[in-house]
């Protein structure tokens, strides 16, 4: 016997777990990828003056700071977002 519970339906093609997708939305992962791409462009424009390890550390640290800043911004603006909806 099959049970049809509409509250637990999931898209079978969704490969990102629900909790992870919420965190990715919170830190605005698209903005992080744009920032990382910008850092790679700067790396190429500076004629490889930095090692790949330095660029990797720059990308990881900047992504962490950017994600934390986005999450903190959402937290601080929570009451304004509730009022404006």
Buried (B, 14 or more C-beta within 10 A) or exposed (E): EEEEEEEEEEEEEEEEEEEEEEEBEEBBBEBBEEBBEEBEEEBEEEEEEBEEEEBEEBBEEBBEEBBEEBBEEBEEEEEEEEEEE
